[in-house]
C-alpha cells in the first residue's frame, strides 16, 4: 500500500506565531477523517543574524549597538492513505500574520 506524502515548511520571526500555526495545521488534519499513517514534526535550527551599528558617525568606535533577527523554522511531514485530497484544506487554512508557509506534495 502506498502512502501519500505532504511536506509543510513553516517559517516565522516569532516563535509563538509559529507554534499557533503549527497547531492549526495539525487540528485541520485531525478534524477531517483521514487515515493518518504518520505525522512527524521536525524543529530546524534557529537562523540568527546579528547586526552591529556604530552610534556616532565620527568618533567613539567603542560605542556600538547590536541588533539580532531570529528566524524559527519547522517542518511537518504527513503520511496518509486516503482518497481525499487534503491539499485544498491545508492551503485554505488561515495563518497568523508573519508566518510563511510552503506546502509540497510528493
N, C-alpha and C positions, 0 to 999 in steps of 0.2 A: 504494500500500500504506500502510495506516495503522499507526501505532505506538501502543502502549500506553505511558502515561507514569506514573511514580511519583515523588513528591517526599518525601524523608525529611529532616526537620529535627531536628538533634541539638543539645542544649544541655547544658553541664556547667560546674561551677566549677573542675574540674581538667582541664588540657589532656591529660594522659596517659590519663585515663579516656575522654575524648572520642576520642582517637586510636585506642585499642584497640577501642572500639565501632564506629568507622568501618571499621576493618579487618575486624571480624567481619561487618558487613553486606556488604562487598564480597566476602568469601570465600563467604558463603552464596549470593550471586548468581552467582558464577563457578563454584561447585561444581555447581549444578543446571544441567541442559542447557537453557540459554536461548539464543535467538538474540538476542544483545545488539547493538543498533544503536549506542547511545552511552551512556556513563557519565561524568558530569561531577560534580566536587566543587567547591563554592564555599565559601571561607572568608569568614565575615562578620566585621565589626569586633568587637573585644572591648568588651563593655559594662563600664565601670569606674565603681564608686561609691566615693567616699571619705567617711568619717565622721570628724568631729573631736569629741573628748571632752575636757572640762576635767578635769584630775587632781584639783584641790581644789575643793570646793564654794563657798568663800567668797572667798579671795584668790588672788593669783598667776595672773592670767589668761594670762600668757605660758607657763605650764606646761600643755602640751596633748599629747594623743596622737592620732595619725591611724591609722585602720584603713581598709583597702580591700577590696572584693569585686570579683572579676573573673568575668564570665560569658563563656565561649568558646562560639561557635556555628559550626555547619557545616550546609550543605545539600547533599544528594546527589540529583541528578536521574538517573533511569534511563529510557531509551527502549529498548523491546524489542518484538519481534514474535514472539509465541509464543501457543499456546493454553493454556498452563499459567497458573494464577493464582498469582502469587508473593506476593500479599499475605498469605496464611496463613503462608508460610515466613518472611517478614520480621517478622510480628507475634509469632511464636513464638521468635525469637532472644533469647537471654539476654544482657542488657547488664550492664555493671558498675553498681554502686550509685552513685547521684549523677548518672546520665546520663538526661536527659529526652528522649523521642523522640515525634515526631508523624509519622504516615505518611498521605499523601494520594494518591489515585489520580484522575487526570483525563485 
